[in-house]
Amino acid sequence: MENKLDKALDDIVTYITNGIDYKMCIKIKKQMAENKELMKKIDDIKSLQKKYVKSNYDASIKEELEKLEKSLNEIPLYVMYQRYLTNVNEQISYVEEEINQYFYQTLNEKTE
């Protein structure tokens, strides 16, 4: 049974990683890594997010963070990456929901 489960999970991972959305995520992520200005903006946002939480959600930091995030979301490469990443995450979430549903039904049928 363990081998069948491993095979099924491998098939799911292969399906997702062979998909256009996943491949585009990887391709765009490499392009983004080469863009120093973009990566600096992303790092600045991460840093500001930590500062915002540590400040107990200071409104002025939130405003600065929102401004920086808005400028990041105006970069087409980043927007495209986010779109493909969302699709990949939805695929993973769908698989997760299906597995959870399977276990829920299977375990509840055995206890009835």
Secondary structure, DSSP 8 states (H G I E B T S, - for coil): -HHHHHHHHHHHHHHHHTSHHHHHHHHHHHHHHT-HHHHHHHHHHHHHHHHHHHTTS-HHHHHHHHHHHHHHTT-HHHHHHHHHHHHHHHHHHHHHHHHHHHHHHHHHHHH-
